[in-house]
Amino acid sequence: MTISFDDFQKVEVRVGTVTRAEPFPEARKPAIKLWVDFGDAIGEKKTSAQITKYYQAEALVGRQVAAVVNFPPKQIGKFMSEILVLGFPDAEGEVVLLSVDHPVPNGGRLF
């Protein structure tokens, strides 16, 4: 399927820094709750991510991640997810986070 540039512009992929992370044992599949700072214009948003194969909660704090920030909130159990943190599947389908290789300002938009 081909999309237009205008379609691409509708998806806000931004970079942010994980400020807090904790295990989410209540989730159906193993997951980690994340709070991500996207800077003054967007603020802090939260999500849960099924990233437990390669990541421990405490090691994620301070890491910059990419996320879609303009999806509507989604209830996941008793937790409200506000963003979608992005990653790619490895050979077994486990998530490997998409991230920047040099520090950039929080809130920067993918282009």
N, CA, C and O atoms as a GROMACS GRO file, in nm:
protein
  444
    1MET      N    1   0.084  -0.117   0.000
    1MET     CA    2   0.000   0.000   0.000
    1MET      C    3   0.090   0.124   0.000
    1MET      O    4   0.185   0.133   0.077
    2THR      N    5   0.057   0.216  -0.084
    2THR     CA    6   0.129   0.343  -0.092
    2THR      C    7   0.050   0.448  -0.015
    2THR      O    8  -0.073   0.454  -0.023
    3ILE      N    9   0.123   0.532   0.061
    3ILE     CA   10   0.057   0.643   0.131
    3ILE      C   11   0.117   0.774   0.081
    3ILE      O   12   0.226   0.777   0.024
    4SER      N   13   0.045   0.879   0.105
    4SER     CA   14   0.096   1.011   0.066
    4SER      C   15   0.181   1.069   0.178
    4SER      O   16   0.178   1.020   0.291
    5PHE      N   17   0.257   1.172   0.147
    5PHE     CA   18   0.334   1.240   0.250
    5PHE      C   19   0.242   1.298   0.356
    5PHE      O   20   0.276   1.300   0.474
    6ASP      N   21   0.125   1.346   0.314
    6ASP     CA   22   0.028   1.399   0.411
    6ASP      C   23  -0.015   1.291   0.510
    6ASP      O   24  -0.034   1.319   0.628
    7ASP      N   25  -0.031   1.165   0.461
    7ASP     CA   26  -0.064   1.054   0.552
    7ASP      C   27   0.048   1.035   0.654
    7ASP      O   28   0.022   1.020   0.773
    8PHE      N   29   0.172   1.035   0.607
    8PHE     CA   30   0.288   1.020   0.695
    8PHE      C   31   0.291   1.130   0.800
    8PHE      O   32   0.322   1.104   0.917
    9GLN      N   33   0.260   1.253   0.761
    9GLN     CA   34   0.262   1.367   0.852
    9GLN      C   35   0.161   1.354   0.965
    9GLN      O   36   0.176   1.418   1.069
   10LYS      N   37   0.058   1.273   0.946
   10LYS     CA   38  -0.044   1.255   1.050
   10LYS      C   39   0.008   1.175   1.169
   10LYS      O   40  -0.045   1.187   1.280
   11VAL      N   41   0.111   1.093   1.148
   11VAL     CA   42   0.166   1.010   1.254
   11VAL      C   43   0.280   1.087   1.321
   11VAL      O   44   0.382   1.114   1.257
   12GLU      N   45   0.262   1.121   1.448
   12GLU     CA   46   0.365   1.195   1.521
   12GLU      C   47   0.458   1.099   1.593
   12GLU      O   48   0.426   1.050   1.701
   13VAL      N   49   0.573   1.073   1.532
   13VAL     CA   50   0.676   0.992   1.596
   13VAL      C   51   0.775   1.089   1.659
   13VAL      O   52   0.838   1.169   1.590
   14ARG      N   53   0.786   1.082   1.790
   14ARG     CA   54   0.871   1.174   1.865
   14ARG      C   55   0.972   1.096   1.950
   14ARG      O   56   0.953   0.978   1.978
   15VAL      N   57   1.077   1.164   1.989
   15VAL     CA   58   1.177   1.104   2.077
   15VAL      C   59   1.156   1.157   2.219
   15VAL      O   60   1.123   1.273   2.240
   16GLY      N   61   1.177   1.068   2.315
   16GLY     CA   62   1.165   1.107   2.455
   16GLY      C   63   1.258   1.023   2.541
   16GLY      O   64   1.314   0.923   2.496
   17THR      N   65   1.275   1.066   2.664
   17THR     CA   66   1.363   0.997   2.758
   17THR      C   67   1.280   0.926   2.864
   17THR      O   68   1.191   0.986   2.925
   18VAL      N   69   1.309   0.800   2.886
   18VAL     CA   70   1.239   0.722   2.990
   18VAL      C   71   1.278   0.780   3.126
   18VAL      O   72   1.396   0.784   3.161
   19THR      N   73   1.179   0.824   3.202
   19THR     CA   74   1.203   0.882   3.334
   19THR      C   75   1.174   0.784   3.447
   19THR      O   76   1.226   0.797   3.558
   20ARG      N   77   1.090   0.685   3.416
   20ARG     CA   78   1.051   0.586   3.516
   20ARG      C   79   1.012   0.458   3.443
   20ARG      O   80   0.954   0.464   3.334
   21ALA      N   81   1.042   0.345   3.502
   21ALA     CA   82   1.004   0.216   3.444
   21ALA      C   83   0.984   0.116   3.557
   21ALA      O   84   1.060   0.115   3.654
   22GLU      N   85   0.882   0.033   3.544
   22GLU     CA   86   0.858  -0.068   3.647
   22GLU      C   87   0.791  -0.190   3.584
   22GLU      O   88   0.719  -0.178   3.485
   23PRO      N   89   0.813  -0.306   3.641
   23PRO     CA   90   0.749  -0.427   3.590
   23PRO      C   91   0.596  -0.413   3.591
   23PRO      O   92   0.541  -0.339   3.673
   24PHE      N   93   0.531  -0.484   3.500
   24PHE     CA   94   0.385  -0.483   3.490
   24PHE      C   95   0.336  -0.627   3.500
   24PHE      O   96   0.294  -0.685   3.399
   25PRO      N   97   0.340  -0.685   3.621
   25PRO     CA   98   0.306  -0.826   3.637
   25PRO      C   99   0.159  -0.858   3.610
   25PRO      O  100   0.125  -0.973   3.585
   26GLU      N  101   0.072  -0.759   3.615
   26GLU     CA  102  -0.071  -0.781   3.591
   26GLU      C  103  -0.103  -0.799   3.443
   26GLU      O  104  -0.212  -0.846   3.409
   27ALA      N  105  -0.012  -0.762   3.354
   27ALA     CA  106  -0.036  -0.773   3.210
   27ALA      C  107  -0.049  -0.919   3.168
   27ALA      O  108   0.010  -1.008   3.228
   28ARG      N  109  -0.128  -0.943   3.062
   28ARG     CA  110  -0.146  -1.079   3.011
   28ARG      C  111  -0.014  -1.140   2.964
   28ARG      O  112   0.014  -1.256   2.992
   29LYS      N  113   0.067  -1.060   2.894
   29LYS     CA  114   0.200  -1.102   2.851
   29LYS      C  115   0.300  -1.018   2.929
   29LYS      O  116   0.270  -0.904   2.962
   30PRO      N  117   0.418  -1.071   2.960
   30PRO     CA  118   0.516  -0.994   3.037
   30PRO      C  119   0.542  -0.856   2.973
   30PRO      O  120   0.565  -0.845   2.852
   31ALA      N  121   0.538  -0.754   3.056
   31ALA     CA  122   0.552  -0.617   3.006
   31ALA      C  123   0.618  -0.528   3.110
   31ALA      O  124   0.635  -0.567   3.226
   32ILE      N  125   0.656  -0.409   3.066
   32ILE     CA  126   0.715  -0.308   3.152
   32ILE      C  127   0.636  -0.178   3.133
   32ILE      O  128   0.608  -0.138   3.020
   33LYS      N  129   0.599  -0.113   3.243
   33LYS     CA  130   0.537   0.020   3.237
   33LYS      C  131   0.648   0.122   3.219
   33LYS      O  132   0.751   0.117   3.286
   34LEU      N  133   0.626   0.216   3.128
   34LEU     CA  134   0.724   0.322   3.101
   34LEU      C  135   0.659   0.458   3.111
   34LEU      O  136   0.545   0.477   3.068
   35TRP      N  137   0.732   0.553   3.168
   35TRP     CA  138   0.695   0.694   3.167
   35TRP      C  139   0.804   0.764   3.087
   35TRP      O  140   0.922   0.751   3.118
   36VAL      N  141   0.764   0.839   2.984
   36VAL     CA  142   0.860   0.898   2.890
   36VAL      C  143   0.839   1.048   2.882
   36VAL      O  144   0.726   1.095   2.864
   37ASP      N  145   0.947   1.125   2.898
   37ASP     CA  146   0.944   1.271   2.891
   37ASP      C  147   0.968   1.316   2.748
   37ASP      O  148   1.073   1.288   2.690
   38PHE      N  149   0.870   1.386   2.690
   38PHE     CA  150   0.881   1.437   2.553
   38PHE      C  151   0.903   1.588   2.549
   38PHE      O  152   0.878   1.651   2.447
   39GLY      N  153   0.951   1.645   2.659
   39GLY     CA  154   0.979   1.788   2.662
   39GLY      C  155   0.858   1.871   2.699
   39GLY      O  156   0.749   1.818   2.721
   40ASP      N  157   0.878   2.002   2.706
   40ASP     CA  158   0.775   2.094   2.754
   40ASP      C  159   0.646   2.094   2.672
   40ASP      O  160   0.538   2.103   2.728
   41ALA      N  161   0.656   2.085   2.540
   41ALA     CA  162   0.537   2.095   2.455
   41ALA      C  163   0.442   1.976   2.472
   41ALA      O  164   0.320   1.992   2.462
   42ILE      N  165   0.495   1.857   2.497
   42ILE     CA  166   0.413   1.737   2.507
   42ILE      C  167   0.405   1.687   2.650
   42ILE      O  168   0.300   1.639   2.694
   43GLY      N  169   0.515   1.697   2.723
   43GLY     CA  170   0.517   1.652   2.861
   43GLY      C  171   0.548   1.504   2.874
   43GLY      O  172   0.601   1.442   2.781
   44GLU      N  173   0.515   1.449   2.990
   44GLU     CA  174   0.541   1.308   3.017
   44GLU      C  175   0.419   1.224   2.980
   44GLU      O  176   0.306   1.260   3.014
   45LYS      N  177   0.442   1.114   2.910
   45LYS     CA  178   0.337   1.020   2.870
   45LYS      C  179   0.377   0.881   2.919
   45LYS      O  180   0.495   0.854   2.942
   46LYS      N  181   0.277   0.794   2.934
   46LYS     CA  182   0.306   0.659   2.985
   46LYS      C  183   0.254   0.554   2.888
   46LYS      O  184   0.165   0.578   2.807
   47THR      N  185   0.313   0.435   2.900
   47THR     CA  186   0.274   0.322   2.818
   47THR      C  187   0.319   0.194   2.885
   47THR      O  188   0.394   0.197   2.983
   48SER      N  189   0.275   0.082   2.832
   48SER     CA  190   0.333  -0.046   2.870
   48SER      C  191   0.387  -0.109   2.743
   48SER      O  192   0.330  -0.091   2.635
   49ALA      N  193   0.495  -0.183   2.756
   49ALA     CA  194   0.559  -0.242   2.640
   49ALA      C  195   0.603  -0.384   2.671
   49ALA      O  196   0.655  -0.411   2.779
   50GLN      N  197   0.581  -0.473   2.577
   50GLN     CA  198   0.621  -0.613   2.593
   50GLN      C  199   0.766  -0.627   2.545
   50GLN      O  200   0.793  -0.678   2.436
   51ILE      N  201   0.857  -0.581   2.629
   51ILE     CA  202   1.000  -0.573   2.593
   51ILE      C  203   1.088  -0.643   2.695
   51ILE      O  204   1.205  -0.609   2.711
   52THR      N  205   1.032  -0.743   2.764
   52THR     CA  206   1.104  -0.802   2.878
   52THR      C  207   1.215  -0.898   2.839
   52THR      O  208   1.296  -0.932   2.925
   53LYS      N  209   1.224  -0.942   2.714
   53LYS     CA  210   1.332  -1.034   2.678
   53LYS      C  211   1.468  -0.966   2.684
   53LYS      O  212   1.564  -1.024   2.734
   54TYR      N  213   1.476  -0.844   2.634
   54TYR     CA  214   1.605  -0.775   2.625
   54TYR      C  215   1.625  -0.662   2.724
   54TYR      O  216   1.735  -0.609   2.737
   55TYR      N  217   1.519  -0.623   2.795
   55TYR     CA  218   1.527  -0.504   2.879
   55TYR      C  219   1.476  -0.530   3.020
   55TYR      O  220   1.375  -0.599   3.039
   56GLN      N  221   1.546  -0.474   3.119
   56GLN     CA  222   1.498  -0.470   3.257
   56GLN      C  223   1.453  -0.327   3.286
   56GLN      O  224   1.513  -0.231   3.236
   57ALA      N  225   1.349  -0.313   3.367
   57ALA     CA  226   1.291  -0.182   3.394
   57ALA      C  227   1.395  -0.081   3.439
   57ALA      O  228   1.403   0.028   3.383
   58GLU      N  229   1.476  -0.116   3.539
   58GLU     CA  230   1.571  -0.018   3.594
   58GLU      C  231   1.675   0.028   3.493
   58GLU      O  232   1.725   0.139   3.504
   59ALA      N  233   1.708  -0.056   3.395
   59ALA     CA  234   1.808  -0.020   3.294
   59ALA      C  235   1.752   0.072   3.186
   59ALA      O  236   1.829   0.131   3.111
   60LEU      N  237   1.620   0.086   3.178
   60LEU     CA  238   1.559   0.171   3.076
   60LEU      C  239   1.557   0.318   3.114
   60LEU      O  240   1.548   0.404   3.026
   61VAL      N  241   1.564   0.349   3.242
   61VAL     CA  242   1.559   0.489   3.287
   61VAL      C  243   1.679   0.564   3.230
   61VAL      O  244   1.794   0.521   3.244
   62GLY      N  245   1.650   0.677   3.165
   62GLY     CA  246   1.754   0.758   3.103
   62GLY      C  247   1.775   0.729   2.956
   62GLY      O  248   1.845   0.803   2.887
   63ARG      N  249   1.715   0.622   2.905
   63ARG     CA  250   1.729   0.584   2.765
   63ARG      C  251   1.632   0.664   2.679
   63ARG      O  252   1.516   0.684   2.717
   64GLN      N  253   1.678   0.709   2.563
   64GLN     CA  254   1.588   0.776   2.469
   64GLN      C  255   1.523   0.672   2.379
   64GLN      O  256   1.588   0.579   2.331
   65VAL      N  257   1.392   0.689   2.357
   65VAL     CA  258   1.314   0.597   2.274
   65VAL      C  259   1.230   0.678   2.176
   65VAL      O  260   1.206   0.797   2.196
   66ALA      N  261   1.186   0.611   2.070
   66ALA     CA  262   1.094   0.672   1.974
   66ALA      C  263   0.955   0.618   2.001
   66ALA      O  264   0.938   0.501   2.036
   67ALA      N  265   0.854   0.704   1.985
   67ALA     CA  266   0.717   0.662   2.012
   67ALA      C  267   0.619   0.742   1.929
   67ALA      O  268   0.645   0.858   1.893
   68VAL      N  269   0.505   0.680   1.898
   68VAL     CA  270   0.393   0.752   1.838
   68VAL      C  271   0.319   0.817   1.954
   68VAL      O  272   0.276   0.749   2.048
   69VAL      N  273   0.303   0.949   1.947
   69VAL     CA  274   0.243   1.022   2.060
   69VAL      C  275   0.101   1.071   2.033
   69VAL      O  276   0.039   1.131   2.121
   70ASN      N  277   0.047   1.047   1.913
   70ASN     CA  278  -0.087   1.100   1.885
   70ASN      C  279  -0.192   0.992   1.862
   70ASN      O  280  -0.290   1.016   1.791
   71PHE      N  281  -0.172   0.873   1.921
   71PHE     CA  282  -0.279   0.774   1.927
   71PHE      C  283  -0.370   0.810   2.044
   71PHE      O  284  -0.325   0.874   2.139
   72PRO      N  285  -0.498   0.770   2.039
   72PRO     CA  286  -0.583   0.791   2.157
   72PRO      C  287  -0.537   0.698   2.270
   72PRO      O  288  -0.482   0.591   2.242
   73PRO      N  289  -0.557   0.737   2.395
   73PRO     CA  290  -0.521   0.649   2.508
   73PRO      C  291  -0.592   0.514   2.496
   73PRO      O  292  -0.704   0.505   2.445
   74LYS      N  293  -0.524   0.410   2.545
   74LYS     CA  294  -0.579   0.273   2.540
   74LYS      C  295  -0.565   0.209   2.677
   74LYS      O  296  -0.456   0.209   2.736
   75GLN      N  297  -0.676   0.156   2.727
   75GLN     CA  298  -0.675   0.089   2.858
   75GLN      C  299  -0.612  -0.049   2.843
   75GLN      O  300  -0.655  -0.129   2.760
   76ILE      N  301  -0.509  -0.076   2.924
   76ILE     CA  302  -0.444  -0.207   2.927
   76ILE      C  303  -0.454  -0.255   3.071
   76ILE      O  304  -0.373  -0.215   3.156
   77GLY      N  305  -0.551  -0.340   3.098
   77GLY     CA  306  -0.577  -0.379   3.237
   77GLY      C  307  -0.618  -0.257   3.317
   77GLY      O  308  -0.709  -0.184   3.278
   78LYS      N  309  -0.550  -0.234   3.428
   78LYS     CA  310  -0.578  -0.116   3.512
   78LYS      C  311  -0.487   0.001   3.477
   78LYS      O  312  -0.481   0.100   3.550
   79PHE      N  313  -0.415  -0.009   3.366
   79PHE     CA  314  -0.316   0.092   3.327
   79PHE      C  315  -0.359   0.158   3.197
   79PHE      O  316  -0.400   0.089   3.103
   80MET      N  317  -0.351   0.291   3.190
   80MET     CA  318  -0.388   0.365   3.069
   80MET      C  319  -0.261   0.396   2.989
   80MET      O  320  -0.173   0.468   3.036
   81SER      N  321  -0.254   0.340   2.869
   81SER     CA  322  -0.140   0.364   2.781
   81SER      C  323  -0.170   0.484   2.692
   81SER      O  324  -0.277   0.492   2.632
   82GLU      N  325  -0.074   0.577   2.683
   82GLU     CA  326  -0.096   0.701   2.608
   82GLU      C  327  -0.012   0.711   2.481
   82GLU      O  328  -0.039   0.796   2.396
   83ILE      N  329   0.089   0.626   2.466
   83ILE     CA  330   0.180   0.631   2.352
   83ILE      C  331   0.212   0.489   2.307
   83ILE      O  332   0.180   0.392   2.376
   84LEU      N  333   0.274   0.477   2.190
   84LEU     CA  334   0.323   0.348   2.142
   84LEU      C  335   0.473   0.359   2.120
   84LEU      O  336   0.518   0.424   2.026
   85VAL      N  337   0.550   0.294   2.206
   85VAL     CA  338   0.695   0.290   2.191
   85VAL      C  339   0.726   0.197   2.075
   85VAL      O  340   0.666   0.091   2.062
   86LEU      N  341   0.820   0.238   1.990
   86LEU     CA  342   0.847   0.165   1.866
   86LEU      C  343   0.967   0.072   1.876
   86LEU      O  344   1.065   0.100   1.945
   87GLY      N  345   0.956  -0.039   1.807
   87GLY     CA  346   1.065  -0.137   1.802
   87GLY      C  347   1.048  -0.226   1.681
   87GLY      O  348   0.949  -0.217   1.608
   88PHE      N  349   1.146  -0.311   1.660
   88PHE     CA  350   1.144  -0.407   1.550
   88PHE      C  351   1.152  -0.548   1.608
   88PHE      O  352   1.211  -0.568   1.715
   89PRO      N  353   1.094  -0.647   1.538
   89PRO     CA  354   1.104  -0.784   1.588
   89PRO      C  355   1.239  -0.846   1.553
   89PRO      O  356   1.293  -0.824   1.445
   90ASP      N  357   1.293  -0.923   1.648
   90ASP     CA  358   1.413  -1.000   1.617
   90ASP      C  359   1.369  -1.128   1.543
   90ASP      O  360   1.252  -1.140   1.506
   91ALA      N  361   1.460  -1.221   1.522
   91ALA     CA  362   1.430  -1.344   1.447
   91ALA      C  363   1.320  -1.427   1.513
   91ALA      O  364   1.252  -1.504   1.445
   92GLU      N  365   1.304  -1.414   1.646
   92GLU     CA  366   1.201  -1.489   1.718
   92GLU      C  367   1.075  -1.406   1.744
   92GLU      O  368   0.982  -1.454   1.810
   93GLY      N  369   1.070  -1.283   1.694
   93GLY     CA  370   0.954  -1.197   1.714
   93GLY      C  371   0.957  -1.115   1.841
   93GLY      O  372   0.858  -1.050   1.874
   94GLU      N  373   1.068  -1.116   1.914
   94GLU     CA  374   1.081  -1.036   2.036
   94GLU      C  375   1.118  -0.891   1.999
   94GLU      O  376   1.188  -0.869   1.901
   95VAL      N  377   1.070  -0.795   2.077
   95VAL     CA  378   1.088  -0.654   2.045
   95VAL      C  379   1.228  -0.604   2.078
   95VAL      O  380   1.280  -0.626   2.188
   96VAL      N  381   1.287  -0.535   1.981
   96VAL     CA  382   1.412  -0.462   1.999
   96VAL      C  383   1.376  -0.315   1.978
   96VAL      O  384   1.330  -0.277   1.870
   97LEU      N  385   1.397  -0.233   2.080
   97LEU     CA  386   1.356  -0.093   2.075
   97LEU      C  387   1.427  -0.014   1.967
   97LEU      O  388   1.546  -0.032   1.941
   98LEU      N  389   1.351   0.075   1.904
   98LEU     CA  390   1.405   0.173   1.811
   98LEU      C  391   1.455   0.290   1.895
   98LEU      O  392   1.381   0.341   1.980
   99SER      N  393   1.577   0.334   1.872
   99SER     CA  394   1.629   0.446   1.951
   99SER      C  395   1.728   0.526   1.867
   99SER      O  396   1.767   0.484   1.758
  100VAL      N  397   1.768   0.640   1.918
  100VAL     CA  398   1.865   0.725   1.850
  100VAL      C  399   2.006   0.685   1.890
  100VAL      O  400   2.026   0.630   1.999
  101ASP      N  401   2.103   0.711   1.804
  101ASP     CA  402   2.240   0.672   1.839
  101ASP      C  403   2.323   0.788   1.892
  101ASP      O  404   2.439   0.770   1.927
  102HIS      N  405   2.264   0.909   1.898
  102HIS     CA  406   2.324   1.026   1.962
  102HIS      C  407   2.214   1.098   2.038
  102HIS      O  408   2.100   1.100   1.991
  103PRO      N  409   2.242   1.155   2.153
  103PRO     CA  410   2.138   1.226   2.228
  103PRO      C  411   2.079   1.341   2.145
  103PRO      O  412   2.151   1.415   2.078
  104VAL      N  413   1.947   1.354   2.151
  104VAL     CA  414   1.876   1.462   2.083
  104VAL      C  415   1.776   1.522   2.182
  104VAL      O  416   1.741   1.457   2.280
  105PRO      N  417   1.728   1.645   2.157
  105PRO     CA  418   1.631   1.705   2.248
  105PRO      C  419   1.500   1.626   2.253
  105PRO      O  420   1.448   1.583   2.151
  106ASN      N  421   1.448   1.608   2.375
  106ASN     CA  422   1.318   1.541   2.390
  106ASN      C  423   1.211   1.615   2.313
  106ASN      O  424   1.208   1.738   2.310
  107GLY      N  425   1.122   1.538   2.249
  107GLY     CA  426   1.010   1.596   2.173
  107GLY      C  427   1.040   1.610   2.026
  107GLY      O  428   0.949   1.640   1.949
  108GLY      N  429   1.164   1.589   1.984
  108GLY     CA  430   1.197   1.600   1.842
  108GLY      C  431   1.112   1.506   1.759
  108GLY      O  432   1.086   1.392   1.798
  109ARG      N  433   1.068   1.553   1.644
  109ARG     CA  434   0.979   1.475   1.558
  109ARG      C  435   1.057   1.408   1.446
  109ARG      O  436   1.146   1.468   1.385
  110LEU      N  437   1.024   1.282   1.420
  110LEU     CA  438   1.083   1.207   1.310
  110LEU      C  439   1.048   1.272   1.178
  110LEU      O  440   0.934   1.311   1.154
  111PHE      N  441   1.149   1.284   1.092
  111PHE     CA  442   1.122   1.331   0.955
  111PHE      C  443   1.213   1.259   0.859
  111PHE      O  444   1.206   1.283   0.738
   0.00000   0.00000   0.00000
